[in-house]
Amino acid sequence: QVQLVESGGGLVQPGGSLRLSCAASGRTFSSRTMGWFRQGPGKEREFVAAVNWRSDTLYSDSVKGRFTISRDNAKRTVYLQMNSLKPEDTAVYHCARSRVDYATLRPDPRDYDYWGQGTQVTVSS
């Protein structure tokens, strides 16, 4: 059984930074694409970023240049460094694992099978 546990969320002022972590248990971590998604109040879930097995990355236009996704396969952890945060970044952030090995980078949540419970990020003064 795969479990994904996010951490690192919190309250931050506009312009501030946070680093989210997602720790994975179970098998087949290093060969899977890992993604971050978010869901703000009253909004649909949206893609944020993804990193594949060889650390290629993909970002949504709304976070490109401000967020950085990375992974540490030895620690079975994926990270999301978030800089220059804006109030519109307020959301619950979830990490997710791709359904197949060596998947291409995809923003569609249907391509992911396991999801974490999420961590709240609130950007407010």
Secondary structure, 3 states (H helix, E strand, C coil): CCEEEEECCEEECCCCCEEEEEEEECCCCCCEEEEEEEECCCCCCEEEEEECCCCCEEECCCCCCCEEEEEECCCCEEEEEECCCCHHHCEEEEEEEEEEECCCCCCCHHHEEEECCCEEEEECC
